[in-house]
């Protein structure tokens, strides 16, 4: 095999030294480009390498870090000069220089040497700025508020079994601070936290384009601050900072006639900030939040993450956040208690990412206007309106319509609405600030549409739009193929992902907005193929850590804002959910080479496994929800086809296998041995309890039971083939229909793909006549729904069933990684040519760079174009036999290895064209 590889590399490596290009680019610090607010004392640095040659790998690198860009231009790293390090590592390189200081900016660059003995030029200079590393770095800034919630009224973890009939609203405050600068500014950085959410302005202009800053957390233990560079925005002389606060999950008001899922109340809105100003002369000063700030109620009269938002334009105070405003009638801010831990927001902020104009408009018999935006998405509205003072426009968003054409909020949380009260001065524009919903349709009350003739009775709605908001993580993957149903399915899943990718991964963008944990590990691969989300997954791990109970239980939602006591705790203690605390850190390591999270989360993982061991009876775990929303005879909910104990115990066994590997990575040999021993006991008990050696079936023989036993390696090797055949038989006897639910379907797909049964996956999903993705599309869904049947009685924007997207990338396009490697260092390209699919193409921006697989099949002719990033290798599996004619970049190759009906080739980086003719 080695000889064949050497010959192959010789044939397809270019040696033209005059055309060699070796460029280092895409520099990242903690996965971010030129980030602010870095808190790691040893930040991880990464880069990509470009070369126009094939089979290029890095052999050495050198990093320079300086606190002065001028020094760095002279190739002086006064904070760290790594020297020439002989290593092929180009990701996750830990900083090993002088101690880094809070708020300070550091500049860095890198160059590399490759296996052809070429030396690159220095990369472009990048930078990172440190955040506030300890409490003292806030320089005495105070938490301030408009008012303080009485301690007796706070409720940080309400129970869903306790009915609270109290009604209460709160004041949504604004804050202002005047200050002056008389010197020339070198740099100005704001560090700010506003709870639940904040919007900041400087001299009357909003700072940045973020939405719902900062990300929501377990507020009784931690909150996030956000860093902004204000260097170009501050002016010499008078300046004014303005801050508006909203409730978010920090405080959920209870008002009659408004929807609320829960009544969590950590406190009334509050804020803390430090603006550090550095001057050209070397001096500096800080503008801190304290009781000298002035505060007053804002025009937002109601704001709830669950119920909507109301705005009275008559309460606006023009110019309140500008230097010339007179604030003598405002009161001084009140100093209040803070949050135990304040950390920098490292995940991408939420932003408005897309705008939807109405596709259709209808007027109901009531006079209400109904607009169809054409797409179900997460977001808010934006309107332009003209009318008289006091005219009130109310907008109800919804996913669905009733038979009479009115909006239907029954399954998405009702009533939720936006209200705008006009001030009556020309054209007025408004966008809500501190809430959002999932919707496609808008029903507008109190307005006519673009008609100047009736202004005495109703406001004139000039325009209305939908603004899609989501986590602004960069899109790094795309997929397309010749099968239009699969393309539409990919889009269907993608909209559910985008709509539920906030500062946590939510289940739905309306009714709950909660971080149900099973999605993280089950649909995580689909998300990671499409979006640059390592920091968002790292935040999810932190949220789980803060939500873990003292007995070790990791609740099913994180951050945990409500204690689900209903159903004897089945909605709080389900191993398939809580195991994200173990599986997600492992997947972060596997996909990104992220070792720090493994180390940081290890105590949480260990404690959770101890909890599961204590709950197990003869090593079997039977609590929880099981294969949630599987397709059984009854309406969807708790597992119907797979007995309780199967999925929970299978996940428990998988946890133990993962922990054995994590302990090995972290050099905890004793722990690894103990987890291996316990895993063997669990496996033995599982098979004794659920496996029928005569029928080769697990438990009820459901798709989920058999698939999970195979994927988790619970089945003995001698029985594996028979169990897989039983899976296929079950699918075939159901006319190629699925039955697996939220937990089981991903493992069903994984097993079928791994066992070379992608044709079965194709036949299951290339249809619209039975419950599944195609059926949802046929019912008019534009985002993935909660149920396979697209039921109108449940959420119609849910991403828990988005597993098929992973197969589009790993199966149809064939982009995988070798299990022995991390971060796609060793790539596998193994496209599955199935059904009537004649081409498939996918791109994925891996930690090392772009991976592309693009194949076409015309009759007996198969072509595959691929791109493999520098500093990685790949194994290619071509659909071919020993009789096939195979060429690479136009050159015939022979004497290849074959595995079943696949020719196997090992290559280095570069672009390739493979052709197979039968």
N, C-alpha and C positions, 0 to 999 in steps of 0.2 A: 504493500500500500504506500509506504514512504517513497519508494522508487517512482511509482506512478505519479505521486504528487510532485516530486522534484521535476520530472519530465514535463508535467503540465505547466508548472510555474515557469520553467525555462521557455516553453513555447509562447507563453502569453504575457511575458514581462518585457516592457519596453526598456531599451538601454540607451536611448538617445540623450546623452548628457546635456546637449544644447537646448533641449525642449523641456527640461525638468523644471517644474514649478512646485515649491513647497511653502505653503502659507498657513500660518496659525491664525485662527479667527474664532468667532463665537465664544469669547471669553465669558465665563460665568463665575460668580461668587455666591455660594449657597443657592445655586440654580438660577440666580438672577443677574441681569445685566446692570452694572453700575448701581447697586442697591443702596438704599438708606436703611438705617435702623438695624444693622447687623449686631447681634448680641453674642455670637459664638466667640470665645477667646482664641479659637483656632479655626477660622473659617475654611471651608472646603472650596478649592479652586478647580475649575475644569476648562477645557478648550476643545475645539474641533481642529482638524488638520485637513487641508485641501492639497491634493496633488493631481497632476494630469497623467500620472503614471499608474500602472497597476502593481498590486502586491507590495504596497508601501506600508511600513509600520514604523512607529517611533522606537528609537533605541535609547534616547537620552533627552533630558529637558533641563532648562535653567529658568528660574523665576526670580525676578527682582521686585521688591516692594519698598516703597519710599513714602514718606509723608510730604514730599515735595515733587511736583511734576517736573520742575527744572532739574532736580537731581536725577530723576529717572531718565530724562532726555540725555543725560551724560552717562547713562548706564551705571548709575550708582544706586544700589538698594540699601539705603541706610537703616531700614528696618529688617530686611531679610534679603540676603543673596544666597540662594540655595546652592550655588555652584552647579557644576554639571553633574546631574544625577543620572546614573545608568539605570533606566527604567522605561518600560513601555506604558506606564500608567499616565493617562491624560485626563482622568476624571477623579474627583474626590481626593485631590491632593491637599492635605492639611497644612495650613500655615504653621511655620516653625521659626518665627522670628522674635523680635522684641515684644514685650507686653503691649497690647493694644489699648488705647485710651478711649473712654466714652466720648462720643460726639465727634471724634476726630476722623478726618478723611485720609484714606490711604490709596496710593496709586500703584498699579502693578502691570507688568508685561511678562511675556514668556517667549522663549524660542526653543526649537527642538532640533534633534538630529534624527535621521531616518536610517533604515537598513541598507540604503544605497550610498551611505556615507555623505549625504548632503546635509548641510546646515541651513536652517531657515533664517530669514531676517527676523528681527524682533517683531512681535505682534504690535498692534496699536495699543496705546495706553488705555487701560480701564481703571475703575476706581470702586471703592466701597466706603461708606461712611458708617461708623459705629453708632449704635443706639445708646440708650441709657442702661447701664449694666447693673446698677444697684440703686437702692432707694435714695441714697445721698446724691446721685447724679441728677435728681429732679430739683436740686438746689433749694429745697424748702417750699416748692410749689404746693398749694393746697387744693384739695377737692372742694369745689364750690357748687352751690345749687340755688335755686329760687326758693325752695321750701324743702322741708325734711319730712319723710314718712315716719310716723310713729312706729317705734319698734314693735309694738303690739299688733300692728297691721301688716307687717312684712310677712311674706310667705314664700320661702325660697324653694320649697318642694311640695306643692299641693298634691293631695290624693284625688284620684278620679272618682273615688267612692264617697267623698265628703262634699255635699252640696252647699255651696256658699251663695246665699240669695242677696247678699249686700250689693248695692249699686254704688259705684264711685268712678269719678273721672279725675283728671289732674291737669295742672297747668303745664303747658309746653313752653319752656322759657327760651328767651334769647339773652345773650350776654354781649357786652361790649367793653373794650379797653382802648383808651387813647394813649399814645406815647409818641415821643419824638426821637429822631436820630439826627445828629449834627455832623457826623463824620462820614467819610466814604466807606461804604460797606464792602467787605471782602466776601463774606458768606453769611447767610441767615438760614437757620433750620428750625422748623417747628416740630415739636414732639407733643402730640395731643391725643387724649382719650376723652370721648364724650359718650355717656351711657343714657339710654340704650344705644342711640346713634347720633351722629353729629354732622352738621354741615358748617364749614368754616368759610369766612370771607375776609378779605383784606381790602380796605378802602372801597367797600361797596361791591367788590367783584368776588364771586365764588372762587375758592382755591381748589384747583384740580377738577377732575371729572368723575370722582368716585360717587358711589351710591351706597347708602346704608353702611357707612363707616362707623365704628370699626366692626369687624366680624364678631358675631355673637359667640359667647362662651359660657362656662359655668361660673356665673358672676359672683357667687359667694366665695369663690376660690381664686379666680383669675379674670383679668380683662386685658384687652389689647390696646396699644397706642399706635398711632400712625405718624409717619415722618414725612414732612413736606419741605422741599427746597424753596425758600421764599426770596432767595438772593435777588432775582430779577424783578420781584414784585414790590419789595420795600422801596420807599422813596426817601430821599433826604428831607427832613422836616417832619411834619405831622403825619401820623399813620393811625389807623384804627383797625383793631381786630374785632370781628363779629363771629359769634358762635350761636347756632340754633340747635336745640336738642329735641330728639324724638324718643319715644318709649321703647320700641323694639320688644325684645324678650325680657328686657330689664324690668318693665312694668307693663302688665296687661290690664287696661282699665275695664271696668264692668259697667256698661251703659245699656239701658233697656233698648231693645231693637237693634242691637249690634251683635254679630257673631263673636264668640270667643271659644276656643278649644280648651283653654285652661286659664287659670288665674294666678300665674306666678307673679310675685311682687318682691323684687329685691330692694326696691327703693324708688324714690322719685328721681327724675333725670338729674345728672350731675356731670361735672367735667373737671379735668386737670390738664394743664399744659405748661410747657417751657419753650419759649422762643429764644434760641441762642443766636446772638448777633456778634459776628467777628468783624472788626474794622481793619482797614488797610494798615493802620499804624501799629497793629499787633494787640490792641486792647480788645475787650469784649464786654458785653453786658447781657443780662437775661431779663426777659419779660415773663413774669410768672403769674399763674392764676392765684388770686387771693381775694380777700374781701374788698379790695379797692375796685374790683370790676363791678360794673353796674348791670342790673338785670331787670327784665320785665316780661310779661306774657307775650307770646308771639301770636300772629293771626291764625295759627293752627289751633282750633278749638277742640279737636278730638283727633287722636292718632292711635291706632292699634294695629299690631302686626297681623291680627286676625279679623278686625272689624272694618278697616278702611281709614279714611282720613277726611276731615272737614276743615275748610279754610274760609275765613271771613275777611275779604279784602278791605272791608271798612275799618278793620283793626290795624291795618298796616301803619307803621310810622316811617314815613319817607326819609331815606338817608340815615336810618338808625345805625348803620355800620360804616359811616363815613366821618371824617374828622370834624366837620362843622356842625354835627348834630348836638342839640342841647338835651342832655340826659338828666337834668336836675330833678325831674319828676320820677325818675327810676330809683329803685332802691339798691343798696349795696348787696352784693352776693353773700350768701350764708355759707360759712365753712362747715363741711360735713365729713363724716368718716369715709375712709377710702376702701380699696380692694386689697386683699392680702398679697396678690402677685400681679404685677404689670409687665407685660411682654410685648415685644414688637410684632406687629402684623406682618408676617412674611408671605402668606398666601396672597395671590393676586386679588385686588379689590373688585367689588362688584361695580359694573358700569352699565350704561345704556349701550347695547351692542347692535341693535337693529331697530328700524322704524317700520311700522305697518300702517298703511293708509286703508280706509274702508274699501272693500271690494263690492259690497252691496249695501243698500240702505232701504229700510222699510218703515212705514208709519203705522202703528197699531191703532185700533179703534179708539183707544184711550187718548190718543194724541202723542203717546210716547214714541220716540225714535229708536230704532234698532239698527245697529251697524254690524256687519260681518267683516272682520279683518282678514279672514281667509286662513288663519293659522292659530292653533292653540299654543300659547307660550306664557312664560312668566314675565310679569312686568307691571307697568303703570300706564296711565293715560296722559296725554297732553292735549289741552284744548285752547282754542281762541274763541272768545265770546264777546258780544256787545249787548248792552241793555241798560236798564235803569238800576239805580241804587237799591239794593235789597233783593233784586231778582235772584232766585236760587236755582242752580242747575245741579241735578243729582245723577250720577252715573253708576249703574250696576253692571259690573263685568261678570261674564259667565263662560263656561266651557260649552254648554249645550243650550238648545232652545226647547221650549214647550211646543205642543201641537199648534197653539194659536200664534206662534211666532215670538212670544215673550221669552225673556231669558230664564234659564233654569239653574238655580244654585243649590238644589237639594242635596247633591252629593259632594259639593265643594266648599261648604261652609256658608251658612246664610243667617242673617243678611250681611253682606259686605257691600259697601258702596263708598264712592267719593262724592263730596259735596263742595260746591264753590258758590259763595255769596258775592255778588257783584258790588263794586263800589260805584259803578255808573259813569265812568270816565273813559270814553272811547273804547278802543279794542283792548281787551284784557286777556292775558295769557297766563295759564296756570298748569303746573305739574306737581303732583304729590311728591313728598320728600321721604317719608319714613314708614312706608308700608308697600306691599305689592300683592299680587294675586295671579292665579293662572286663569287665562281666559282667551276666548276667540271673539266673543260677541259683546256688544255694549248696548245697554238700554238706557236711554237718556230721558229724564223727566224734567219738565220745566223749561223746555227750549223748543224753538222751531229751527229748521235747518236752512241756513243761507237765505233768509227771507226778511227783508227790511220792512215789510208791510204790517207787521203785527207786534211791534215792540212794546206796546202798552200792556200786553197780557203775558208775553213770554220773552225770555232772552233769546237773542239770535245767535245760534251756534254757527260760527264761521268755519271752523274745522275741528276735527277730533282725530287723534292718532293713537296707536298703541306703541309703547316703547318697551322693547324686550330688554330686560335686565338679567344679568347673570354674572357669575365669576368671570373675570376678563382673562382667564388663562388662555395662552396662545394656542391656536389650532395647529397641531403638528402632524396630523394624519389625514388621509383621505382615501376613499375607496369608490370604485365604480366597476361595473361589469355589464355584460350583454343582456343579463336578465333584468328587465325593468321592475319586476316585482321585488327583487332583492335590492335594487337601488332605492325604491320607495320605502322598503323596510328599513334600510340603513338610515334614511332620512327620518323616518318615524321614530326610531330609537334615539337618534341624535337630538331631536327636539326635546325628548324627555330628559336626556342627559343635560342639555343646556338649561332647561327649565328648572332642574333640581340641583344645579351646581351653583350654590351660593357660597356663603362662608362656612357652611357645612353642606354635606350631601343630604338633601332632604328627600322624603318619600314623594311628596307632592307640593306644588307651589301655592296651595290655597288652604285646604281644610286643616292640615296639621303642620306642615313646614318643619317637621321634626327629623332628626338625624337617626333614622332606623338603621341599625348597623349591618345587617346582613348584606345590604347592597354594596358595601365597601369592598368586601372580598369576592362577592359573586359577580358583580358587574364591573368591578374595578378594572379588569383588563380591557373591556370595551372602552372605558373612559380614558385609560392611559394610552391606548393606540391613537386616540383622537386629540388629546389635549395635554398640555404641559402642566401637570398637576402634582409634582412631588411634594411641594410645600403645603398644598391643600390636604393631601393624605397625611402629612406629618402633623398638621393641625388636628386632624381627626384622631390621631393617636393620642395627642395631648388632651383632647376633650375626653377621650375614654379614660385616661389616667385620672383626670380630675373628677370624673363621674363614678369611678369605682368605689364601692362601698367598703366599709371597714372589714366585713367578712370575706371580701374578695370578689363578690359578684360584680360583674360588669353589666349594667342594665342594658336593655335592648335599644334604648335611645341615648344618644350622647350629642351634645350636653343634655343631661337629664333635667327637664323642667317640670315634669309631672311624674308622680309615682303611680304607675298603673297597677292598682290592686285588684281590678276586675278579673274574674276568671281564675281566682286562686293564684294570681301572680304570673299567669302564663304570658302576659304581655310585658313582663319585666325580666323574667328568668328563662331564657331560651338559649341553649348552647350554640345554636346555629347563628345567633345574633352576637352574643357576647364574645364568641371566638374571633371576631374581627380584631380584638385586642392582641391576639397572637398572630393571626394570619396576615393582617395588613402590614405590620412591621417587617415580616418576612418577605412579603411581596415588594415592599420598598427596597429591601436589600437586593432582591432578585432582579428587579427592573432597573434600579438606579445605582446599585452598589452602595446603598445607604446603610452604613454600619453604626453611625451615631445613634440613630433611632432604636436599633436593636439593643444597644447598651442602655439607653435611657429608659426604654420601656420594659426591660427585663424583669425588674421587681414586680411590675403590674402583671405581666404574663405569668410569672411564677405563682403569684398570689391567686390569680384566677384559676390556674390548674389545681391548686390546692383546694379551692372552693368546689370545683367540679368533682374532684376525688371524694370530697366529703359528702356530696349529694348523690353520688353513684351507689346503686345497689347491685352488688356483684358485678361492678364495673359497667353497669348499664344506666344510661341517663334517659329518663322518660318524661322530663318536664318540658314545658314550652309549647310552641306552636306547630312544630313539625314542618312538613312540606306545605307551607302556607300557600293558599290559593291554587292548589292542584285541581285538576278537572275530574271531579267525582259526580255522583248522582245529585248532590245537594248544591245549594248556592255556595259560592267560594268562601273560604275562611280557613279554619284549622284543618290540618291534613286529613283527607278522607281515604285515600287509597293506600297510604303507607302508614303502618302502625306506629304509634308513638314509641320512641326508643331507638328506632332505626337511624333516623337522620341525626339525632342528638348524639348518639354513641359513635356514629361514624365520624362526625366532626370532632368529637373528643379524641378519638384515635388519631385523626389527622393532626390535631393540635399537638399531641405527644410526639408524633414524628417530626413535626416542624420544630418543636422545642428542642428535640435532640440535636437537630442541625444547627439551631441558633446557639445552643450551649457550646457546640463544637467550634463554631465561628468565633465565639467570645472566649474560647479557651477555658471553659468550665467543664472539665472532663468528668468530674464526679456527677454533676447534674445530668450530663448527656447519658451516662450509664443508667442512672435512675429512671430517666424518661424512657429509655429503650426497654427496660425491664417492665415498667408499668404498661407500656404500649403492647407488649406481648401478652400481658394478662388481659387487657381490654380486648384484643383481637380474639383470643381464645374464647372469652365469654360471649363476644358478639356472634361468633360462628356457632357456638353451642346453642345460643338463644334463637338465632334467626335463620341459619342456613339449613336447608333441606338437602342432604347429600344425594337423595334419590332423584328429585326433580331438578336439582341444581338451581334452585330459586332461593332468594332471600325474602323472608317474611311473606308478604302477600304476592310477591313476584311483580310488584309494580316497577315501572320504568325507573323511578327514583331509587327504590330499594336496591335493585340490582346494579344500577349505574354507580351509586355511591360506594357500594362494596368493591366494585372494580377500581374506581378512581383512587380510593383511599388505600388500595392494596390490602384490603381485608380478606379478599378471596385467595385461596391457595392457588399457586400456579397451575396445578393439574386441573383445577375446575374453572379456570378463567375463561377458556374458549367456550365452554358450555354456557356459562352465565352470560357472556356477550351474545351468544346465539339466542338465548332466551329474551334478551332485550330487543333484539331485532324482530324476533317472532311476535312479541307483544305489539310492537309498532305495526308490523305487517297485518296482524289479525284485526287491528283497528283501522284498517284502510289507510295506513301511514299517518295516523293521527297521534298527537302528543297527549300525554296526561300529566306529566311532571309539572310541578309548580315552582314557586319562587326559589326554593332551596335546591330541588333536584334537577331542574332543567339545564343549568350550566354543566353539571357533572354528566348528564346524559349526552350533551354535545361534545364534551371533552373526550368521553370514552369512545363515542362513535368516530370522532376524528382520529384519535390515537390508534384505533384498531383498524383504520383504513376503510371505515364505513361512511364516508362523507356522502356517498350516493343516497344513503338513507336520510341524512340531514337534508339534502336537496329535496327529496320527495316529501318529507314532512312539512317543509316550509315553502315549497313552490306551489302554493294553492291558497284559495280564498274561500273555500266552501266549508271548512271546519274551523273551530276555534283556534286562533293563532294570529300571527302577524298579518297575513294576507286577509284574514277575516276582519281584523280591526280596520284595515284600510278600506275594505269593501263596505264597512259600516260608516265610513266617512271620517274616521279618526285621522288627525294630522300630527298627533304625538302619541307615543306608546301609552296604552291604557293600563289600569290596575289589574283588570281581569283579562284572561285570554279571550273572553266572549265580547269584549268592549261593552260591558253592561252600563246603561245610563245611571244605574243606582250607586256606582262607585266612581272613584277618580278616573278622569280621562286624560291625565297627564302624570304618569307614574313611570319611573325608570327601573323598577325592580325586576322586570322580565326582559331586560335588554341584552341577554347573553349572546344572541345570534351575531351581534356585531363583532364579537371576538373571533367567531368562525370566519366571517368575511375576510378578516386580515390574516388569521393564522391558518385557515383551511383553504378557502378559495384562492386567495393571493399567495398563501403559503409562507408568510413571514413569522418565524419563530426564533427562539434562541435555544442553544444547547443547555440542557439542565445543569451541566458541570460548570457553567460560566455565569457571570452576572452582567447586567447592563448591556446586553447584546454584544458582548465582546466576541463571542462565537455564535455566528448567525446560522440559521437553517432556512433555506428557501425550498419549500416542499409544496408546490401548488397542487390542489385537488381538482382535477378535470372531471366534472360531473354534469349529468343531465344535459340540458340544451345550452349550457353556458359555453360560449365560443371565445370570450375574452374576459379577463379580470385584471385590474390594476390597482395597486395600493402603494402609498408612500407612508413612511413612518420616520419621523425625525428622532432617532435614538439618541442616547447620551453621547455616542461617538459621531453622530452625523446621520445623513439621510440614507435610509434603506428603501429600495424600490424593487417591486416585483410586478412585471407587466407581461402577461402571456396571452397568446392568441392561438386558436386551433381552427384550421381550415382543412377539412377532410383528413388526410393522413399526415398533414404538415403541422407541426407544433413549434412555435417560436416563444422564447422567453428572454425578455430584456431585464437585466437586473443592475442594481447599483449597490455597491458595498462600501461603507465608509472607510477611510484610512484608519489604520491601527486596529482593524478587526479582520477576522477571517470568516469564511462561510463554507458550508457544505450544501451542495445543490443536489436536489433529487429531481431527475427528469423522467417523465412518463415514457419509458423506452424498454426495449428488450435487447438481447444480444444481437438480434438481426437488424436492429434499427441503424440508420445512418445518422450519426451525430456530429455536428460541427460547432465550433466555438469561435466566434468572430471570423467566420468564413473558413476556418481550418478544420479539416476532418480529424477527429480524435478516435483512437481505438484502445483496446485493452483496458476498458473501464471496469470498475466493480459494479455489480448489480445486486439489488435487494428486492425480492419479489418482482414487480414490474416497474422498477425504478433504476435508472443509471445514476451512479453516485460520483460526484466530482468535488474536489476540495480546492478552493481558490482563495486568493487574497483580495485586497481592496481593488476598486475600480468599477468600470462599466463593461458589461459583457452582453453579447448576443448569442444565445444558444438556439440551435435548430435541430429538430428531430424529424426525420422522414421515415415512415414505416415501409 
